[in-house]
Amino acid sequence: MRFIKMHGIGNDYVYVDCVRQPVPADPAALARQVSDRHFGIGGDGLILVCPSDKGDARMRMFNADGSESEMCGNGVRCVAKLVYDHGIARKPRLAIETGRGVLTLDLHIKAGVVNGVTVDMGEPILDGASIPTTLTGTPPTEVPLESPLGVLLATCVSMGNPHAVIFVDEITDALVHQAGPVLERHPAFPRRANIEFVKVLSRSAFQMRVWERGSGETLACGTGACAVAVAGAITHRLDRACEGRLLGGNLQLEWSRETNHVLMTGPATEVFVGEWTG
């Protein structure tokens, strides 16, 4: 199986072009194998680029534990780069089918290759039952949750996948690695949740770390950064246009007043191409 290793600001996945080769028989098992950083290729998961009758390609995304997720913001930017750079569709604007619908992506092309992408992530989902969470509110805003480090206040948003955003004075390893995995599986989140710990730097910038559902801490989470931008605006901490500063790099975010859509702009990088014989 031919694969391409790619990352979006350090959020790295193994990508498989399933337009030109068969879909793996067991993607969940394959995701667990290839994601292993010691015995596999190494990555936060597996992303399949498949044919689509709704867009230029379809993205299927599997976490490192084999669970399939609805959406990955950093991943979809890399899908767009793969689709363009590898000749599946040589268009400056692409439509990619995802678990949350068909998204529009505008490509930033330099010297014939994609080095950045602006993704229209659609409208944030704020209804608690649709996020999904059993917490009340539209959205649930600064709701207290019990954690190993005491009560933390969470604001919940879905960008096609569930997020719990927690604003803190300082982001610590203990928050991420002790509270993160417990809150991911908190009973309030029937499909688990991605947990963002956020320090607001100014009205136009924030720092974040994320404990991702099914993968643990990652260097970046695009949907998580979008959820933070929305939660920050709702709680009056952030302007609707802001910069997210993640461990792997920065993303530009805007929650449009005109369309109510969230726009995310960031890089997409190809690392290497290989053959998987496992």
RAURWO-V547783 format. One record per residue. N is the residue number from 0. PHI is phi in whole degrees, 0 to 359 (* if undefined). PSI is psi in degrees with one decimal (* if undefined). D_CENTER is the distance of its C-alpha to the mean C-alpha in whole Angstrom. Layout:
n & phi & psi & d_center
N & PHI & PSI & D_CENTER
N & PHI & PSI & D_CENTER
//
This chain:
n & phi & psi & d_center
0 & * & 124.0 & 25
1 & 279 & 137.1 & 24
2 & 225 & 164.2 & 20
3 & 232 & 126.3 & 19
4 & 269 & 126.1 & 17
5 & 221 & 161.3 & 14
6 & 212 & 152.4 & 12
7 & 244 & 107.9 & 10
8 & 42 & 48.1 & 11
9 & 90 & -10.3 & 12
10 & 277 & 96.0 & 8
11 & 255 & 139.8 & 11
12 & 223 & 159.7 & 11
13 & 265 & 122.5 & 15
14 & 253 & 138.0 & 15
15 & 235 & 124.6 & 18
16 & 282 & 98.4 & 20
17 & 266 & 8.3 & 21
18 & 284 & -37.5 & 23
19 & 255 & -8.5 & 25
20 & 217 & 162.1 & 25
21 & 296 & 152.4 & 25
22 & 292 & 132.9 & 22
23 & 305 & 145.2 & 23
24 & 296 & -36.2 & 25
25 & 225 & 82.8 & 23
26 & 300 & -34.3 & 19
27 & 296 & -46.4 & 18
28 & 294 & -40.5 & 21
29 & 298 & -40.5 & 20
30 & 301 & -44.4 & 16
31 & 296 & -38.7 & 18
32 & 290 & -52.0 & 21
33 & 287 & -25.7 & 19
34 & 286 & -21.7 & 16
35 & 300 & 123.6 & 19
36 & 278 & -4.5 & 20
37 & 250 & -39.9 & 24
38 & 247 & 0.2 & 25
39 & 235 & -149.8 & 22
40 & 278 & -39.6 & 20
41 & 101 & 127.6 & 18
42 & 169 & 173.3 & 14
43 & 276 & -3.9 & 11
44 & 160 & -165.3 & 11
45 & 235 & 134.7 & 13
46 & 234 & 125.8 & 12
47 & 261 & 131.9 & 15
48 & 255 & 107.8 & 16
49 & 245 & 162.3 & 19
50 & 297 & 155.1 & 21
51 & 216 & 138.9 & 21
52 & 265 & 6.2 & 24
53 & 247 & -14.8 & 21
54 & 202 & -163.5 & 20
55 & 282 & -24.0 & 20
56 & 194 & 164.4 & 18
57 & 242 & 135.2 & 16
58 & 258 & 127.6 & 13
59 & 242 & 128.4 & 13
60 & 238 & 128.8 & 10
61 & 240 & 131.7 & 12
62 & 288 & 171.2 & 11
63 & 297 & -23.8 & 13
64 & 271 & 3.6 & 16
65 & 94 & -10.7 & 16
66 & 288 & 141.4 & 14
67 & 270 & 133.9 & 13
68 & 249 & 157.0 & 10
69 & 285 & -31.9 & 9
70 & 201 & 150.3 & 6
71 & 212 & 113.5 & 3
72 & 294 & -45.2 & 4
73 & 292 & -35.7 & 5
74 & 294 & -40.3 & 7
75 & 291 & -29.6 & 8
76 & 296 & -41.6 & 10
77 & 291 & -34.3 & 11
78 & 301 & -43.7 & 13
79 & 299 & -41.3 & 14
80 & 297 & -44.1 & 16
81 & 298 & -46.2 & 17
82 & 300 & -41.5 & 18
83 & 282 & -54.8 & 20
84 & 295 & -31.5 & 21
85 & 261 & 12.5 & 23
86 & 80 & 16.3 & 24
87 & 289 & -41.0 & 23
88 & 207 & 111.1 & 23
89 & 266 & 73.7 & 24
90 & 228 & 142.9 & 23
91 & 286 & -15.2 & 22
92 & 233 & 127.4 & 20
93 & 240 & 153.0 & 18
94 & 246 & 117.7 & 17
95 & 245 & 125.1 & 15
96 & 281 & 130.1 & 15
97 & 227 & 178.6 & 12
98 & 294 & -14.9 & 12
99 & 250 & 17.0 & 12
100 & 113 & -171.7 & 15
101 & 270 & 123.0 & 15
102 & 255 & 148.4 & 14
103 & 260 & 131.6 & 16
104 & 232 & 126.2 & 15
105 & 260 & 126.3 & 17
106 & 266 & 139.4 & 18
107 & 258 & 108.3 & 20
108 & 250 & 131.3 & 22
109 & 224 & 127.7 & 24
110 & 55 & 35.8 & 27
111 & 84 & 2.4 & 26
112 & 230 & 156.2 & 23
113 & 278 & 127.6 & 19
114 & 239 & -2.2 & 18
115 & 197 & 158.0 & 16
116 & 216 & 137.9 & 14
117 & 255 & 122.2 & 14
118 & 251 & 128.0 & 12
119 & 277 & 103.7 & 13
120 & 278 & -0.7 & 11
121 & 81 & -172.5 & 14
122 & 281 & 139.7 & 15
123 & 294 & 146.9 & 13
124 & 263 & 118.7 & 15
125 & 246 & -12.3 & 17
126 & 288 & 126.6 & 20
127 & 305 & -45.3 & 20
128 & 294 & -27.0 & 21
129 & 272 & -14.9 & 18
130 & 297 & -46.0 & 15
131 & 260 & 147.9 & 17
132 & 208 & 152.1 & 19
133 & 274 & -4.4 & 22
134 & 291 & 148.6 & 22
135 & 266 & 152.6 & 24
136 & 121 & 158.3 & 24
137 & 229 & 83.1 & 22
138 & 274 & 169.0 & 20
139 & 301 & 121.4 & 21
140 & 238 & 119.4 & 21
141 & 50 & 50.8 & 22
142 & 273 & 133.0 & 23
143 & 290 & 133.4 & 24
144 & 233 & 135.6 & 23
145 & 285 & 134.8 & 25
146 & 222 & 170.5 & 24
147 & 299 & -17.3 & 25
148 & 252 & 19.2 & 26
149 & 102 & -167.7 & 27
150 & 281 & 130.0 & 26
151 & 239 & 146.3 & 23
152 & 262 & 122.6 & 22
153 & 244 & 137.2 & 18
154 & 247 & 125.8 & 17
155 & 256 & 134.6 & 15
156 & 216 & 144.2 & 13
157 & 247 & 136.8 & 11
158 & 246 & 39.1 & 9
159 & 99 & -18.6 & 10
160 & 222 & 152.0 & 8
161 & 280 & 138.9 & 10
162 & 226 & 143.7 & 10
163 & 239 & 114.9 & 13
164 & 260 & 125.8 & 14
165 & 237 & 114.3 & 17
166 & 274 & 131.2 & 19
167 & 224 & 161.8 & 21
168 & 287 & -39.5 & 24
169 & 219 & 139.9 & 23
170 & 268 & 123.8 & 20
171 & 240 & 159.8 & 21
172 & 301 & -37.4 & 21
173 & 297 & -43.0 & 22
174 & 302 & -50.3 & 20
175 & 292 & -47.4 & 17
176 & 266 & -16.9 & 19
177 & 256 & -49.7 & 21
178 & 284 & -36.5 & 20
179 & 306 & -56.4 & 16
180 & 294 & -30.1 & 17
181 & 289 & -44.9 & 20
182 & 291 & -31.9 & 18
183 & 308 & -39.7 & 15
184 & 253 & 20.9 & 18
185 & 299 & 141.7 & 20
186 & 304 & -20.3 & 22
187 & 290 & -11.9 & 21
188 & 241 & 94.0 & 18
189 & 296 & -22.4 & 19
190 & 246 & 27.1 & 16
191 & 64 & -179.5 & 15
192 & 205 & 155.1 & 12
193 & 274 & 136.8 & 9
194 & 245 & 119.3 & 12
195 & 253 & 131.2 & 11
196 & 251 & 124.2 & 15
197 & 230 & 132.5 & 16
198 & 247 & 120.0 & 19
199 & 282 & 125.9 & 20
200 & 265 & -33.1 & 22
201 & 194 & -178.8 & 23
202 & 298 & -20.8 & 23
203 & 242 & 10.7 & 21
204 & 206 & 144.6 & 19
205 & 217 & 155.6 & 17
206 & 250 & 141.0 & 16
207 & 214 & 153.3 & 13
208 & 232 & 152.2 & 12
209 & 226 & 138.2 & 10
210 & 257 & 109.2 & 11
211 & 271 & 137.5 & 9
212 & 304 & 117.9 & 10
213 & 87 & -6.6 & 12
214 & 229 & -16.9 & 11
215 & 83 & -160.2 & 13
216 & 290 & 133.4 & 12
217 & 238 & 164.6 & 10
218 & 287 & -18.1 & 11
219 & 195 & 155.4 & 8
220 & 213 & 111.7 & 4
221 & 291 & -46.0 & 4
222 & 296 & -34.5 & 4
223 & 296 & -42.3 & 6
224 & 297 & -39.1 & 8
225 & 296 & -42.2 & 9
226 & 298 & -38.4 & 10
227 & 296 & -43.3 & 12
228 & 301 & -41.9 & 13
229 & 291 & -47.2 & 15
230 & 298 & -37.3 & 16
231 & 295 & -37.6 & 17
232 & 290 & -41.7 & 19
233 & 297 & -37.1 & 20
234 & 267 & 8.2 & 22
235 & 65 & 29.5 & 23
236 & 264 & -29.4 & 22
237 & 230 & 149.1 & 20
238 & 289 & 164.9 & 21
239 & 285 & -14.8 & 19
240 & 245 & 123.1 & 18
241 & 204 & 171.3 & 17
242 & 247 & 131.5 & 16
243 & 261 & 126.8 & 13
244 & 251 & 108.5 & 14
245 & 252 & 170.2 & 12
246 & 301 & -34.5 & 14
247 & 268 & -8.3 & 13
248 & 152 & -168.3 & 14
249 & 245 & 150.8 & 13
250 & 233 & 143.2 & 12
251 & 261 & 131.7 & 14
252 & 229 & 144.4 & 13
253 & 212 & 125.6 & 16
254 & 261 & 101.2 & 16
255 & 291 & 131.3 & 19
256 & 289 & -32.9 & 22
257 & 289 & -45.6 & 24
258 & 254 & -15.3 & 21
259 & 68 & 9.4 & 19
260 & 272 & 153.6 & 16
261 & 259 & 127.6 & 13
262 & 254 & 133.9 & 13
263 & 234 & 128.4 & 11
264 & 237 & 131.1 & 13
265 & 193 & 174.3 & 12
266 & 279 & 165.9 & 13
267 & 220 & 131.4 & 13
268 & 229 & 130.5 & 15
269 & 267 & 132.4 & 17
270 & 260 & -53.9 & 19
271 & 196 & 165.7 & 21
272 & 243 & 142.7 & 22
273 & 207 & -178.3 & 24
274 & 241 & 127.3 & 26
275 & 263 & 121.8 & 25
276 & 245 & 6.5 & 28
277 & 290 & * & 27
//
